[in-house]
């Protein structure tokens, strides 16, 4: 455990829970979850500055803050979520593990803010969660999913699962492929250590699901785009 990790637990976690507690009352007035998104986006930017993480975003011109999307990205570090929230100006909701929804205050807030709790696996409950995510899209909010389903140890792309792209098909929103480079060095998997460094976020042009004959075809196309940008920008 390093100094940044101590700062995370002693400063950022308490700030997060204070903010979430405040939101429980704000939710009585604003039940859309939009206020929580703005709070979470600020927290993401504040965290990056506090830890000395510089962020370069490429492709801001490829999305509109007024449009809703299904964002899909690679997943290599715990920093991915706050970095996305803080640096992509889209009103986002994330898919979160069902277990997180059971944590007092934290889980309650995520549910009230419109985050979708999902069971892992291929069972009926997991399918219901995916359909709930598509309903978020239909209501005009954006959703983010990590199609790999888990974090990569070394930043290399893992195989994509089809569930995320089923959400896009059912929700009718464009898919926005996002590539994150360097996060596996900031928050390594199976480690509490937090490092400073540089992150690159590459946003590709949106893809309408209606252009594809199948979910599988959409999945392969998005995986190809994210993988290509991972190689293109990794060493440049």
Helices and strands as residue ranges (DSSP letters): H 3-7, I 8-12, H 13-26, H 34-51, E 53-58, G 60-62, E 69-73, H 79-87, E 92-97, G 98-102, H 106-112, E 116-118, H 124-138, E 142-145, H 163-171, E 174-181, H 183-186, E 197-203, G 209-211, H 215-234
